[in-house]
């Protein structure tokens, strides 16, 4: 049975992007790392900050230090080195089509215009990886999307996003044991 071995949070590096909606994946990895007392260390080999967590198996957490459009380079480097298949990767990212406070899990699919996902699909030569999609909402006009994702959420949106990240933590052990149906049922029934 396949299980998640690599957890990747998407975002942009640097202080100026830290609080932007596009960094929701980074926020998720930071939350998990804090709860497991993990320290993410920069690695030039993997083009990102990563940590290894060992329980019944080895699990890896990664925040690419590349910009969003090149996230796949970091993921590809780490997954090849540790021989992790696409189906054993969970990419955590912001999702425009989901309202703040909601979070969805799915396997595969297209990139939906998300440049981070586009880079990952190209670098892995596969779209068959898991995605944890953190709702950030939509500005209502596709011409406003770039500016929207590169701005901080307003206060109540941020609280909803933080709550959804906290609530998604309950499926962490299900992801590491490969119980994806149960994970989706738990996550999507809230």
Protein Blocks (a to p, Z undefined) as FASTA:
>chain_A
ZZdfbdcddddedjklmmgmklmmmmmmmmmmmmnopacdddfklopacddddfkbccdd
dddfbdfklmmmmmmmmmmmnopafklcccddddfkbcehiacddeediekopaklmmmm
mmnopabbccddddebjehiaklmmmmmmpccdfklmmmmmmmmmmmmmmmmmmmnopam
lmmmmmmmZZ
